[in-house]
Amino acid sequence: MHYAYSGDIIEFMFKIGVVGTGRLSRVHLRHLSRIPDLSFHFYDQEFDRAQELASEYPGTAVRSFDELLAEVDAVDIIVPNDLHAEIAVKAIEAGKHTFLEKPLDVSVVNAKRVVEAAKSAPVTIQVGHVLRYFSMYRKAHDLVQSGAVGKPAAIRMTRGGGMPGGESGWFADHARSGGIFMDLAIHDLDWLLWTIGPATEVYAKSVGAKVGHGADYGLATISFANGCVAHVESTWMDAQEPRTAFEIAGSDGLLDYDSRTNATLRTGTKLEQNHHPDDDPFYLQLLDFVTCAQAGKPANVSIEEAYAALELADACRRSAVSSQPVFF
């Protein structure tokens, strides 16, 4: 925590170190810039890229991660997925509040290192499971939890669009991105665990899991301890505009949403909630993290929940590679 002196006025400034300078870093900064009393330091392995970002969002570019850690209260880690755990552990061990884009890592073993580091760290640690901050998904969670559909029986979730970064980008290397289940389907997997509870069995298929490279399309059927079954569809092979959708069927009702046909969540014929553009989920997520960090409170998305989502995503990947079910 730092104070800036301006004449007789003392201004509190919360310093955030942004690690990574890609497209999503700019998304984060657009929203972080809306939060009062924040200042920024930028680090990238390519110093000129950090300088470029510092010119777009006023702040200080630094030449090393250690220099960044020495200057800030918190870090926002937005780098390729296979680097997540390594950077997060260093930040946590340095006593910095840490926001880490999902997934925890592409390796369950490495992700466990983050969980272990977090156990004894008196800092706020949040993983970017932003789907929880989308109004229609949060409302659906609340409705299911309140018993609005009765006992959940069958759920269908769909998510996808084109290949991020194209065939030459790091997403196309599944060793770096984790593939379709770890990078994309993990949004829906986290929501299912949050809403329905623990899984017992996974059977998955994927276009790209066995070759480990390129655009991918994956399907996973997941059985849960409470008897519910979910069908999760994810793709990087849809040339149309990105789509998200779900259907939740229970003993007493149905919830459905489709971003291409509805701008809202529907229960039968009843309008439940509009999705207001100003309630941007990325803004709400980052505001939540900053608020918790400044107050010294645990994050509202726990590190254990993020690890459980990664375990489920890894089970989907392993099933797709082996063509066999995976049991928990």
C-alpha positions in Angstrom: 0.0 0.0 0.0 1.4 3.4 -1.0 0.6 7.0 -0.4 1.1 9.8 -2.9 1.7 13.3 -1.5 0.2 16.3 -3.3 0.7 19.5 -1.2 -1.1 19.0 2.1 -3.3 16.2 0.6 -2.3 12.6 1.1 -3.8 10.3 -1.6 -4.0 6.5 -1.1 -2.8 4.6 -4.2 -3.2 0.9 -4.6 -0.4 -0.2 -7.0 -1.1 -3.0 -9.4 1.5 -4.8 -11.5 0.2 -6.0 -14.8 2.1 -9.1 -16.1 1.6 -9.6 -19.8 0.7 -7.2 -22.6 -1.7 -9.1 -24.9 -5.3 -8.4 -25.9 -6.8 -9.5 -22.6 -4.3 -7.3 -20.6 -5.9 -4.3 -22.4 -9.4 -5.6 -21.5 -8.3 -5.8 -17.8 -6.8 -2.3 -17.9 -9.8 -0.8 -19.5 -11.8 -1.9 -16.5 -9.2 -1.4 -13.8 -8.9 2.2 -15.0 -12.4 2.8 -14.0 -11.6 2.0 -10.3 -10.4 5.0 -8.3 -7.0 5.4 -6.7 -5.1 2.7 -8.7 -1.8 3.0 -10.3 0.0 0.6 -12.6 3.3 -1.0 -13.3 3.8 -3.1 -16.4 6.1 -6.1 -17.1 6.6 -8.2 -20.2 9.6 -10.3 -21.3 9.7 -7.8 -24.3 10.4 -4.5 -22.6 9.2 -2.4 -25.5 5.7 -4.1 -25.3 5.6 -3.0 -21.6 6.5 0.5 -22.6 3.8 0.5 -25.3 1.2 -0.5 -22.7 2.4 2.2 -20.3 1.9 4.8 -23.0 -1.7 3.6 -23.5 -2.6 3.3 -19.8 -0.3 5.7 -17.8 2.0 3.8 -15.6 5.6 2.6 -15.3 7.2 -0.1 -17.4 9.8 -2.2 -15.6 12.5 -4.6 -16.9 12.1 -7.5 -14.6 9.4 -9.3 -12.6 11.4 -8.9 -9.4 11.4 -5.1 -10.0 7.7 -5.2 -10.5 7.2 -7.2 -7.2 9.3 -4.6 -5.3 7.0 -1.8 -6.4 3.4 -3.0 -6.2 0.7 -4.2 -3.8 -1.0 -6.6 -6.1 -0.3 -8.4 -9.4 -2.7 -9.1 -12.3 -1.3 -12.1 -14.3 -2.4 -12.3 -17.9 0.1 -14.6 -19.7 -0.1 -17.9 -21.7 -1.7 -20.6 -19.6 1.4 -22.7 -19.1 3.2 -19.9 -17.3 0.4 -19.2 -14.8 1.6 -21.3 -11.8 5.3 -20.3 -12.0 4.5 -16.6 -11.9 1.6 -16.9 -9.4 3.7 -18.8 -6.9 6.4 -16.1 -7.0 3.9 -13.3 -6.5 2.1 -15.1 -3.6 5.4 -15.9 -1.9 6.4 -12.3 -2.2 3.3 -11.4 -0.3 1.4 -9.8 -3.1 -2.4 -9.9 -3.7 -2.8 -12.0 -6.8 -5.3 -12.1 -9.6 -4.6 -14.9 -12.0 -6.4 -15.5 -15.3 -7.9 -18.9 -15.6 -6.9 -21.7 -15.6 -4.6 -22.1 -12.6 -2.2 -23.8 -15.0 -2.3 -26.4 -17.7 -0.6 -28.8 -15.3 -2.6 -30.1 -12.3 0.7 -30.7 -10.5 1.9 -27.1 -11.1 -1.6 -25.8 -10.1 -1.3 -27.7 -6.8 1.8 -25.6 -6.1 -0.3 -22.5 -6.3 -2.9 -24.0 -3.9 -0.1 -24.9 -1.4 1.5 -21.5 -1.6 -1.9 -19.9 -1.0 -2.5 -21.8 2.2 -0.1 -19.8 4.3 -0.2 -16.5 2.4 -2.0 -13.6 4.1 -3.1 -12.2 0.7 -6.1 -12.2 -1.5 -5.9 -14.7 -4.4 -8.5 -14.9 -7.1 -8.6 -16.9 -10.4 -10.5 -15.3 -13.3 -13.6 -17.5 -13.5 -15.5 -14.6 -14.9 -18.6 -16.5 -15.9 -19.8 -16.1 -12.3 -20.0 -12.4 -12.9 -22.2 -12.7 -16.1 -25.7 -11.7 -14.9 -27.6 -14.5 -16.7 -25.3 -17.2 -15.4 -25.4 -15.8 -11.8 -29.2 -15.6 -12.0 -29.4 -19.1 -13.3 -27.1 -20.2 -10.4 -29.3 -18.5 -7.9 -32.5 -19.9 -9.4 -31.1 -23.5 -9.3 -29.8 -23.1 -5.8 -33.2 -21.7 -4.6 -35.0 -24.8 -6.1 -36.8 -22.9 -8.9 -36.4 -25.9 -11.3 -36.8 -28.5 -8.6 -34.1 -31.2 -8.6 -31.7 -30.6 -11.6 -31.7 -33.5 -14.0 -30.1 -32.6 -17.3 -28.0 -29.6 -18.3 -26.7 -28.6 -21.8 -24.0 -25.9 -22.0 -22.5 -24.5 -25.2 -19.6 -22.1 -25.7 -17.5 -21.2 -28.7 -16.4 -19.2 -31.7 -13.3 -18.9 -33.8 -9.7 -20.0 -32.9 -8.1 -17.3 -30.6 -4.9 -16.0 -32.2 -5.4 -18.2 -35.3 -3.4 -21.4 -36.1 -0.1 -19.7 -35.4 -0.9 -18.4 -31.9 -0.1 -20.1 -28.6 -3.7 -21.3 -28.1 -3.1 -23.7 -31.0 -0.4 -25.4 -29.0 -2.4 -27.5 -26.5 0.7 -27.9 -24.3 0.6 -24.2 -23.8 -3.2 -23.5 -23.7 -4.4 -26.8 -22.3 -6.7 -27.3 -25.3 -10.4 -26.7 -25.6 -11.4 -28.2 -22.2 -8.8 -26.4 -20.1 -9.0 -23.0 -21.8 -12.6 -22.7 -22.9 -14.9 -25.4 -21.4 -13.4 -24.6 -18.0 -15.8 -21.6 -17.7 -18.8 -23.9 -17.9 -17.2 -26.6 -15.7 -16.6 -24.1 -13.0 -20.2 -23.0 -13.2 -21.4 -26.6 -13.0 -19.3 -27.3 -9.9 -20.4 -24.1 -8.3 -24.1 -24.7 -9.0 -24.6 -28.5 -9.1 -21.8 -29.9 -6.9 -19.1 -32.5 -7.3 -18.7 -34.7 -10.4 -18.4 -38.5 -10.3 -17.7 -39.4 -14.0 -16.6 -37.8 -17.3 -16.6 -39.1 -20.8 -15.3 -36.7 -23.5 -14.4 -36.6 -27.1 -12.4 -33.9 -28.9 -11.2 -33.2 -32.5 -7.7 -32.0 -31.3 -7.0 -33.6 -28.0 -5.1 -36.6 -29.4 -2.9 -34.6 -31.8 -2.4 -31.7 -29.3 -2.4 -28.9 -31.8 -4.8 -26.7 -33.8 -8.4 -25.7 -33.6 -10.6 -28.0 -31.5 -14.1 -29.0 -30.8 -15.0 -30.9 -27.7 -18.0 -32.6 -26.1 -18.1 -33.9 -22.5 -20.8 -35.8 -20.7 -20.4 -35.3 -16.9 -22.3 -37.2 -14.2 -22.7 -35.5 -10.8 -23.1 -36.9 -7.3 -26.6 -35.6 -7.0 -27.7 -37.6 -10.1 -27.6 -34.7 -12.6 -26.0 -35.2 -16.0 -24.5 -32.3 -18.0 -23.5 -32.1 -21.7 -20.8 -29.5 -22.3 -20.0 -28.4 -25.9 -17.0 -26.2 -26.6 -15.5 -25.1 -29.9 -12.8 -23.0 -31.6 -14.2 -24.1 -35.0 -17.3 -21.8 -35.3 -16.8 -19.1 -37.9 -19.9 -17.2 -36.7 -20.0 -14.7 -33.9 -19.1 -16.2 -30.5 -22.0 -18.1 -28.8 -22.8 -19.1 -25.3 -26.0 -21.0 -24.3 -27.4 -23.2 -21.7 -30.5 -25.3 -20.9 -31.2 -26.5 -17.4 -34.0 -29.0 -16.9 -35.2 -30.0 -13.5 -38.1 -31.8 -11.9 -40.1 -28.6 -11.7 -39.0 -26.4 -14.6 -36.6 -25.3 -17.3 -34.1 -22.4 -17.7 -32.7 -21.5 -21.0 -30.4 -18.9 -22.6 -28.8 -18.4 -26.0 -26.7 -15.4 -26.7 -27.5 -15.6 -30.5 -31.3 -15.5 -30.0 -32.0 -14.0 -26.6 -30.6 -11.0 -24.7 -31.9 -12.4 -21.5 -32.6 -15.4 -19.3 -36.0 -17.1 -19.8 -37.9 -19.4 -17.5 -40.6 -20.8 -19.7 -42.3 -17.6 -20.9 -41.2 -15.4 -18.0 -38.5 -12.8 -18.4 -36.1 -13.2 -15.5 -33.3 -10.7 -16.0 -31.9 -8.4 -18.7 -28.1 -8.3 -19.2 -27.2 -4.7 -18.9 -24.2 -3.7 -21.0 -22.8 -1.4 -18.2 -22.6 -4.4 -15.8 -19.6 -5.7 -17.6 -18.6 -9.0 -15.9 -14.9 -8.3 -16.4 -15.3 -5.0 -14.5 -17.3 -6.6 -11.8 -14.8 -9.4 -11.4 -11.8 -7.0 -11.1 -13.7 -4.6 -8.8 -14.5 -7.5 -6.6 -10.8 -8.5 -6.5 -9.5 -5.0 -5.7 -12.2 -4.5 -3.0 -11.3 -7.8 -1.3 -7.6 -7.1 -1.5 -7.8 -3.6 -0.1 -10.0 -4.9 2.8 -7.7 -7.9 3.4 -10.5 -10.4 2.7 -10.5 -13.7 0.9 -11.6 -13.6 -2.7 -15.2 -14.6 -3.5 -13.9 -17.2 -6.0 -11.6 -19.4 -3.9 -8.4 -21.0 -5.0 -9.8 -24.4 -4.1 -12.8 -23.9 -6.4 -10.4 -22.9 -9.3 -8.4 -26.1 -8.6 -11.5 -28.3 -8.7 -12.5 -26.8 -12.1 -9.0 -27.5 -13.4 -9.2 -31.1 -12.2 -12.5 -31.5 -14.0 -11.1 -30.0 -17.2 -8.1 -32.2 -17.0 -10.4 -35.3 -16.6 -12.2 -34.2 -19.8 -8.9 -33.9 -21.6 -7.6 -37.3 -20.4 -10.9 -38.9 -21.4 -10.7 -37.4 -24.9 -7.1 -38.6 -25.3 -7.8 -42.1 -24.0 -11.4 -42.5 -25.4 -12.2 -43.9 -21.9 -14.3 -42.5 -19.1 -12.6 -40.9 -16.1 -14.0 -41.5 -12.6 -13.7 -39.4 -9.4 
